[in-house]
Amino acid sequence: MSYSVGQVAGFAGVTVRTLHHYDDIGLLVPSERSHAGHRRYSDADLDRLQQILFYRELGFPLDEVAALLDDPAADPRAHLRRQHELLTARIEKLQKMAAAVEHAMEARTMGISLTPEEKFEVFGDKDPEQYAEEAEQRWGGTDIYAESQRRAARYTKDDWKRITAAVKDWEERYTALMAAGEPPAGERAMDLAEEHRRHIGTWYFECPYEMHTCLAETYVSDERFKAYYDSMHEGLAAHLKDAILGNAARHTE
């Protein structure tokens, strides 16, 4: 059995344009052509595409992927072992990154140069330094912590007012979206997830999509984050997590 380029694109979650490019550079040349000259892919071609996408997901450039797959000394089991080792290492790294991000978020207000009266005016009954000591002890040496601390130390009372106003506005719009029954995979929800990511990057620390998805996991796994988001609307934490994952997927295909 063979498959058209459109079918393969659908199976693999890539674009037809990507498959054309892989063909043009010799990375994935379809085994057959129809009488009309259209590409037809075999099961072996699909196996090779799976290997390509594994390595691409791990960050390998296309020329290195080609070299790995065309190595005559390698066999399929060797590829699987290598990918398992790389994925395991990546999972460990991402778990550490997610933990660092979580605690950097808790400590994002370290160094705020506000008087007690100003802090109360800006943050109301929320204590902006509730987890600051714990975060400094555990994560004070991380780059993310240092960046969030440097930025926070520069902000004035007016800056913090703008930040809290932006957060409140976003929360109201996301709550309204959920009340209207919008799904997390909908454009409106994913657009608000993108706004959420950009807010973090603008005010606290750089937040690429991979980091944002790690952070999203903490919104349901950490009871403090979950309680915070679910207090706005029941189920908002899980809804936001799915919207963040969907938004990352549509920007990284």
C-alpha positions as CSV (number, residue, x, y, z in Angstrom):
1,M,0.0,0.0,0.0
2,S,1.2,3.5,-0.7
3,Y,-0.1,6.9,0.4
4,S,-0.4,10.3,-1.1
5,V,1.5,13.3,0.1
6,G,-1.7,14.7,1.6
7,Q,-2.4,11.5,3.5
8,V,1.1,11.4,4.9
9,A,0.9,15.0,6.0
10,G,-2.3,14.2,7.8
11,F,-0.8,11.1,9.5
12,A,2.3,12.9,10.6
13,G,0.9,16.3,11.5
14,V,3.2,18.1,9.1
15,T,2.5,20.3,6.1
16,V,2.6,19.2,2.5
17,R,5.2,21.9,2.0
18,T,7.5,20.2,4.6
19,L,7.3,16.9,2.8
20,H,8.1,18.6,-0.5
21,H,11.1,20.2,1.1
22,Y,12.3,16.8,2.5
23,D,12.0,15.4,-1.0
24,D,13.8,18.3,-2.6
25,I,16.8,17.9,-0.2
26,G,16.9,14.1,-0.4
27,L,16.0,13.5,3.2
28,L,12.7,11.7,2.5
29,V,12.3,10.7,-1.2
30,P,9.0,8.9,-1.8
31,S,9.5,5.3,-3.1
32,E,6.9,5.7,-5.9
33,R,5.4,8.1,-8.3
34,S,1.9,7.8,-9.8
35,H,1.4,7.8,-13.5
36,A,0.7,11.6,-13.2
37,G,4.0,12.1,-11.3
38,H,2.5,12.5,-7.9
39,R,4.4,11.4,-4.8
40,R,3.4,8.1,-3.2
41,Y,4.9,7.0,0.1
42,S,5.4,3.4,1.3
43,D,5.3,2.0,4.8
44,A,9.1,2.2,4.8
45,D,8.9,5.8,3.9
46,L,6.6,6.4,6.9
47,D,9.1,4.7,9.2
48,R,11.8,7.0,7.9
49,L,9.6,10.0,8.4
50,Q,8.9,9.0,12.0
51,Q,12.7,8.8,12.6
52,I,13.1,12.3,11.0
53,L,10.4,13.8,13.2
54,F,11.9,12.2,16.3
55,Y,15.2,13.8,15.7
56,R,13.7,17.1,14.6
57,E,11.7,17.2,17.9
58,L,15.0,16.7,19.7
59,G,16.5,19.7,18.0
60,F,18.7,18.1,15.4
61,P,19.3,20.1,12.2
62,L,18.2,18.5,8.9
63,D,21.8,17.8,7.7
64,E,22.6,15.9,11.0
65,V,19.3,14.0,10.7
66,A,20.3,12.9,7.2
67,A,23.7,11.8,8.4
68,L,22.3,9.8,11.2
69,L,19.6,8.0,9.2
70,D,22.0,7.3,6.3
71,D,24.7,5.8,8.5
72,P,25.3,2.3,7.1
73,A,26.5,1.1,10.5
74,A,23.2,2.1,12.3
75,D,20.1,-0.1,12.5
76,P,16.6,0.7,13.6
77,R,17.2,-0.5,17.1
78,A,20.2,1.7,17.5
79,H,18.1,4.7,16.5
80,L,15.5,3.8,19.0
81,R,18.0,3.4,21.8
82,R,19.6,6.7,20.9
83,Q,16.3,8.5,20.9
84,H,15.2,6.9,24.2
85,E,18.4,8.2,25.8
86,L,18.0,11.7,24.4
87,L,14.3,11.9,25.3
88,T,15.0,10.7,28.8
89,A,17.7,13.4,29.2
90,R,15.3,16.0,27.8
91,I,12.5,15.0,30.1
92,E,14.8,15.4,33.1
93,K,15.9,18.8,31.9
94,L,12.4,20.0,31.3
95,Q,11.2,18.9,34.7
96,K,14.0,20.9,36.3
97,M,13.2,23.9,34.1
98,A,9.5,23.7,35.0
99,A,10.4,23.7,38.7
100,A,12.7,26.6,38.2
101,V,10.0,28.6,36.3
102,E,7.4,27.8,39.0
103,H,9.6,29.2,41.8
104,A,10.8,32.1,39.7
105,M,7.2,33.0,39.2
106,E,6.7,32.9,43.0
107,A,9.7,35.1,43.5
108,R,9.1,37.5,40.6
109,T,8.5,40.4,43.0
110,M,11.8,40.1,44.8
111,G,13.4,43.4,45.0
112,I,10.3,45.5,44.6
113,S,11.2,49.0,45.8
114,L,7.8,50.0,47.3
115,T,6.8,51.1,50.7
116,P,4.4,48.9,52.7
117,E,1.6,51.4,51.9
118,E,2.4,51.3,48.2
119,K,2.5,47.5,48.1
120,F,-0.9,47.4,49.8
121,E,-2.2,49.9,47.2
122,V,-0.9,47.9,44.3
123,F,-1.5,44.3,45.4
124,G,-4.4,44.6,47.8
125,D,-4.5,41.6,50.2
126,K,-2.1,39.5,48.1
127,D,1.4,39.3,49.6
128,P,3.9,39.7,46.6
129,E,6.8,38.3,48.6
130,Q,5.0,35.3,50.2
131,Y,7.4,32.8,48.7
132,A,10.4,35.0,48.2
133,E,12.6,33.6,51.0
134,E,12.0,30.0,50.0
135,A,12.5,30.8,46.3
136,E,15.8,32.6,47.0
137,Q,17.1,29.7,49.1
138,R,16.2,27.1,46.5
139,W,16.6,28.8,43.2
140,G,18.7,31.9,43.8
141,G,21.4,30.7,41.5
142,T,19.3,30.1,38.4
143,D,19.3,32.4,35.4
144,I,15.5,32.7,35.3
145,Y,15.5,33.8,39.0
146,A,18.2,36.3,38.4
147,E,16.4,37.8,35.4
148,S,13.0,38.1,37.2
149,Q,14.7,39.7,40.1
150,R,16.6,42.2,38.0
151,R,13.4,43.2,36.2
152,A,11.3,43.4,39.3
153,A,13.8,45.6,41.0
154,R,13.5,48.2,38.3
155,Y,9.7,48.5,38.4
156,T,8.0,51.5,39.9
157,K,4.6,51.7,41.6
158,D,3.1,52.8,38.3
159,D,4.8,49.8,36.6
160,W,3.2,47.4,39.1
161,K,-0.1,49.1,38.7
162,R,0.1,48.5,34.9
163,I,1.1,44.9,35.4
164,T,-1.7,44.1,37.9
165,A,-4.3,45.9,35.7
166,A,-3.2,43.9,32.7
167,V,-3.5,40.7,34.7
168,K,-7.0,41.6,35.9
169,D,-8.1,42.5,32.4
170,W,-6.8,39.2,31.1
171,E,-8.4,37.2,33.9
172,E,-11.8,38.9,33.2
173,R,-11.6,38.1,29.5
174,Y,-10.6,34.5,30.1
175,T,-13.3,34.0,32.7
176,A,-15.9,35.4,30.2
177,L,-14.5,33.1,27.5
178,M,-15.1,30.0,29.8
179,A,-18.5,31.2,30.8
180,A,-19.4,31.4,27.1
181,G,-18.4,27.7,26.7
182,E,-15.4,28.4,24.4
183,P,-13.2,25.3,24.0
184,P,-9.5,25.5,24.9
185,A,-8.6,24.5,21.3
186,G,-10.6,27.5,20.0
187,E,-8.9,30.5,18.5
188,R,-10.0,32.9,21.3
189,A,-8.6,30.7,24.0
190,M,-5.3,30.1,22.2
191,D,-5.0,33.8,21.5
192,L,-5.4,34.5,25.2
193,A,-2.8,31.8,26.0
194,E,-0.4,33.6,23.6
195,E,-1.2,36.9,25.4
196,H,-0.4,35.1,28.7
197,R,3.0,33.9,27.4
198,R,3.9,37.4,26.1
199,H,3.0,39.0,29.4
200,I,5.4,36.7,31.2
201,G,8.1,37.5,28.6
202,T,7.5,41.3,28.7
203,W,7.5,41.7,32.5
204,Y,9.3,38.7,34.1
205,F,11.6,36.5,31.9
206,E,11.9,35.2,28.4
207,C,9.2,32.5,27.9
208,P,9.5,30.5,24.7
209,Y,6.8,28.0,23.8
210,E,8.6,25.0,25.3
211,M,8.9,26.8,28.6
212,H,5.3,28.0,28.5
213,T,4.1,24.4,28.1
214,C,6.2,23.3,31.1
215,L,4.7,26.1,33.1
216,A,1.2,25.1,32.0
217,E,1.7,21.7,33.6
218,T,2.3,23.4,37.0
219,Y,-1.1,25.1,36.8
220,V,-2.8,21.7,37.3
221,S,-0.1,19.8,39.3
222,D,0.7,22.5,41.9
223,E,-2.3,23.0,44.2
224,R,-1.5,26.7,44.8
225,F,-1.5,27.6,41.1
226,K,-4.6,25.4,40.5
227,A,-6.5,27.0,43.4
228,Y,-5.5,30.5,42.1
229,Y,-6.8,29.9,38.5
230,D,-9.8,27.8,39.6
231,S,-10.9,30.5,42.0
232,M,-11.7,32.6,38.9
233,H,-13.8,29.9,37.2
234,E,-14.1,26.2,38.0
235,G,-11.8,24.2,35.8
236,L,-9.9,27.3,34.5
237,A,-6.5,25.8,35.4
238,A,-7.0,22.7,33.2
239,H,-8.7,24.8,30.4
240,L,-5.7,27.2,30.3
241,K,-3.2,24.4,30.3
242,D,-4.9,22.9,27.2
243,A,-5.1,26.3,25.5
244,I,-1.4,26.9,26.2
245,L,-0.5,23.5,24.7
246,G,-2.7,24.1,21.7
247,N,-1.2,27.6,21.2
248,A,2.4,26.2,21.4
249,A,1.5,23.5,18.8
250,R,0.1,25.9,16.3
251,H,3.2,28.2,16.5
252,T,5.8,25.4,16.4
253,E,4.5,23.2,13.6
